[in-house]
Amino acid sequence: MELELYFYNECGFSQSVLNCMANLHCEDQITKKNIRENPEYEKELITLCGAKTVPVLVIDGKPLRGSEEISQYLVGKFL
């Protein structure tokens, strides 16, 4: 299963998901794509979702939006 997280550091919702990942010790299993550091990631996100709203967790090519929803998914998968 491939997991990718689109985020940027200044976003509080992104920080919530990053903190969840740290607490679950699953950071090494999720590819992190900072859209502020790499413009290509922002383009990928817009192509995938039609917007550049973060955070978005992509699970095998399917986007999951919303920090609460993403955190719930991660807890279910990694706890």
Sequence and secondary structure as in RCSB ss.txt:
>XXXX:A:sequence
MELELYFYNECGFSQSVLNCMANLHCEDQITKKNIRENPEYEKELITLCGAKTVPVLVIDGKPLRGSEEISQYLV
GKFL
>XXXX:A:secstr
  EEEEE TT HHHHHHHHHHHHHT GGGSEEEETTT HHHHHHHHHHHSS  S EEEETTEEEE HHHHHHHHH
HHH 
